[in-house]
Amino acid sequence: MSTVATWPSAAETWLDQRGKGAWIAAMILGFIVFWPIGLALLAYMIWSKRMFGKCSRHTRTATYAFKSSGNSAFDAYKAETLRRLEEEQDSFQEFLKRLREAKDKAEFDQFMDERVRTAAAPAAPESA
């Protein structure tokens, strides 16, 4: 009974290690073999957010980056580098936010200018 209960989790882990492409291939193979299997895999992929979310392999890689290597000098260098990269990412996100705000303001100003022109344009021919 325990073998039956563990093979689905072992298959899930195996597919997770290979990424989203393996899940899609398993789903297609399921449709070819017997369509309810493919449908069940598709439903599971959507329900577990494997279809649209990030694969768990990426989260494992992120947690591995914070593990200690045992070398304190390297760990200090790695921590400083990660801190610097996070600061750069934050400043880049702020830059993108300012860029979007400037673009939105320019589009709004253009809209308002066009609105003023269209409101003034019909008034000119009527008075002439």
CORNOR-V538411 format. One record per backbone hydrogen bond with DSSP energy under -1.0 kcal/mol. CO is the residue of the C=O (numbers start at 1). NH is the residue of the N-H. E is the energy in kcal/mol with one decimal. If there is no record, write none. Layout:
BEGIN
co->{CO | CO}
nh->{NH | NH}
e->{E | E}
END
This chain:
BEGIN
co->{1 | 2 | 3 | 6 | 7 | 8 | 9 | 10 | 11 | 12 | 13 | 19 | 20 | 21 | 22 | 23 | 24 | 25 | 26 | 27 | 28 | 29 | 30 | 34 | 34 | 35 | 36 | 37 | 38 | 39 | 40 | 41 | 42 | 43 | 44 | 45 | 45 | 49 | 55 | 56 | 57 | 58 | 59 | 60 | 61 | 64 | 71 | 72 | 73 | 74 | 75 | 76 | 77 | 78 | 79 | 80 | 81 | 82 | 83 | 84 | 85 | 86 | 87 | 88 | 89 | 90 | 91 | 92 | 93 | 94 | 95 | 96 | 97 | 98 | 99 | 100 | 101 | 102 | 103 | 104 | 105 | 106 | 107 | 108 | 109 | 110 | 111 | 112 | 113 | 114 | 115 | 116 | 117 | 118 | 120 | 121 | 122 | 123}
nh->{5 | 6 | 7 | 10 | 11 | 12 | 13 | 14 | 15 | 16 | 17 | 23 | 24 | 25 | 26 | 27 | 28 | 29 | 30 | 31 | 32 | 33 | 34 | 37 | 38 | 39 | 40 | 41 | 42 | 43 | 44 | 45 | 46 | 47 | 48 | 50 | 51 | 53 | 58 | 60 | 61 | 62 | 63 | 64 | 65 | 67 | 75 | 76 | 77 | 78 | 79 | 80 | 81 | 82 | 83 | 84 | 85 | 86 | 87 | 88 | 89 | 90 | 91 | 92 | 93 | 94 | 95 | 96 | 97 | 98 | 99 | 100 | 101 | 102 | 103 | 104 | 105 | 106 | 107 | 108 | 109 | 110 | 111 | 112 | 113 | 114 | 115 | 116 | 117 | 118 | 119 | 120 | 121 | 122 | 124 | 125 | 126 | 127}
e->{-1.6 | -1.7 | -1.7 | -2.3 | -2.4 | -2.4 | -2.3 | -2.4 | -2.6 | -2.5 | -2.2 | -1.2 | -2.3 | -2.5 | -2.5 | -2.2 | -2.6 | -2.7 | -2.3 | -2.2 | -2.2 | -2.7 | -2.5 | -2.0 | -1.1 | -2.3 | -2.5 | -2.5 | -2.4 | -2.5 | -2.5 | -2.7 | -2.1 | -2.8 | -2.7 | -1.8 | -1.8 | -1.5 | -1.4 | -2.0 | -1.9 | -2.0 | -2.1 | -1.8 | -1.3 | -1.3 | -2.6 | -2.2 | -2.2 | -3.0 | -2.5 | -2.4 | -2.5 | -2.7 | -2.4 | -2.5 | -2.6 | -2.3 | -2.2 | -2.5 | -2.5 | -2.5 | -2.6 | -2.3 | -2.5 | -2.2 | -2.3 | -2.7 | -2.1 | -2.6 | -2.5 | -2.6 | -2.4 | -2.5 | -2.3 | -2.9 | -2.5 | -2.4 | -2.6 | -2.5 | -2.9 | -2.3 | -2.4 | -2.7 | -2.5 | -2.5 | -2.3 | -2.3 | -2.3 | -2.6 | -2.0 | -2.1 | -2.2 | -1.0 | -1.3 | -1.0 | -1.1 | -1.3}
END
